[in-house]
Amino acid sequence: MTSIEIEYCHPCGFLDRALDVQAAVMRSFGTELERASLVVGDNGVFRVRIDGTTVFDVSEDEFDIDEIVRRVRRNRQ
């Protein structure tokens, strides 16, 4: 099963974004996932990983929940 990890910068106030992405992923994939976990980070980080592979990084991509869900869909195993 697939594991999703959402690493977010707590000092930057990205918790709400992380919760929104987690909820969207859970609505879309629910029981197909082993877990969708939040990981506290810093220094402006906001990354989404699937089974350890980064599929979204805010330092390279514009934040868009729908695009993140599409990337998760394409990269699930």
C-alpha positions as CSV (number, residue, x, y, z in Angstrom):
1,M,0.0,0.0,0.0
2,T,1.0,3.6,-0.6
3,S,2.3,5.9,2.1
4,I,2.0,9.7,1.7
5,E,4.1,12.0,3.8
6,I,3.4,15.8,3.9
7,E,6.4,17.7,5.4
8,Y,5.5,21.3,6.2
9,C,7.2,24.3,7.8
10,H,5.4,24.9,11.2
11,P,7.1,28.3,11.9
12,C,5.9,29.5,8.4
13,G,2.3,28.7,9.3
14,F,1.9,25.9,6.7
15,L,0.0,23.6,9.0
16,D,-3.4,24.6,7.4
17,R,-2.0,23.9,4.0
18,A,-0.7,20.5,5.1
19,L,-4.1,19.6,6.7
20,D,-5.9,20.7,3.5
21,V,-3.6,18.5,1.3
22,Q,-4.0,15.6,3.8
23,A,-7.8,15.9,3.7
24,A,-7.9,16.1,-0.1
25,V,-5.6,13.0,-0.5
26,M,-7.7,11.1,2.0
27,R,-11.0,12.0,0.2
28,S,-9.5,10.9,-3.1
29,F,-7.7,7.7,-2.1
30,G,-9.0,6.8,1.4
31,T,-8.6,3.0,1.9
32,E,-6.0,2.7,-0.9
33,L,-3.5,4.3,1.4
34,E,-1.5,2.8,4.2
35,R,-1.1,6.3,5.7
36,A,-1.1,10.0,5.0
37,S,1.1,11.5,7.7
38,L,2.2,15.0,8.6
39,V,5.9,15.7,9.3
40,V,6.9,19.0,11.0
41,G,9.7,20.8,9.3
42,D,11.2,24.3,9.1
43,N,13.0,26.7,6.7
44,G,10.0,27.1,4.4
45,V,9.7,23.4,3.5
46,F,6.5,22.0,2.0
47,R,7.0,18.7,0.3
48,V,4.7,15.7,-0.5
49,R,6.3,12.3,-0.8
50,I,4.9,9.0,-1.9
51,D,6.8,6.0,-0.5
52,G,9.8,8.3,0.0
53,T,9.8,9.9,-3.5
54,T,9.1,13.6,-3.7
55,V,6.2,14.5,-6.0
56,F,5.7,18.1,-4.9
57,D,8.1,20.7,-3.5
58,V,7.0,24.2,-2.9
59,S,10.5,25.5,-3.7
60,E,10.1,24.2,-7.3
61,D,6.3,24.3,-7.8
62,E,3.4,26.6,-7.1
63,F,1.1,25.4,-4.4
64,D,-2.0,23.9,-5.9
65,I,-4.0,21.2,-4.0
66,D,-5.6,19.8,-7.2
67,E,-2.2,19.5,-8.8
68,I,-0.8,17.7,-5.8
69,V,-3.7,15.2,-5.8
70,R,-3.1,14.6,-9.6
71,R,0.6,13.9,-8.9
72,V,-0.3,11.5,-6.1
73,R,-2.7,9.7,-8.5
74,R,0.0,9.4,-11.1
75,N,2.7,8.2,-8.7
76,R,0.9,5.7,-6.6
77,Q,2.1,2.1,-6.6
